[in-house]
Amino acid sequence: MSDIGFNIWGVITGTLGILSLPAALIYARFPSRKIRAVEKFMEETTALFYRDFNEGLHTDDAELHQFCDSIWSLKDLIEDMKHDISQLPTWYSRVKGCFNGVSTKIQSLHAKVKKFHKDLIVR
């Protein structure tokens, strides 16, 4: 009894684990989860810029204008993307958004924020 019962429970738990794996992978690619990460990274980048500005590391007017312009344009892109994501009300539409390029657009936006962060650190 114990050996056959153990095998049945092993099969049941293994099956449930395998069936839940695709759902977990899709959930990790949800646009709403990805945009939060981009938004958090942008907040860290903005804080880094203002900290460096307050310490006097950025003094060139043209450079300051370029950085501020980049910050506001990236924040505007993030807000536009958040608006697009809010147009996906159902779970099914969010899954479609994962595969229709919304997640790819968010990854592209994240790459732009990373590049700006790198440029901020280098200067």
Secondary structure, DSSP 8 states (H G I E B T S, - for coil): -HHHHHHHHHHHHHHHHHHHHHHHHHHHT-HHHHHHHHHHHHHHHHHHHHHHHHTT----HHHHHHHHHHHHHHHHHHHHHHHHHHT--SHHHHHHHHHTTHHHHHHHHHHHHHHHHHHHHH-
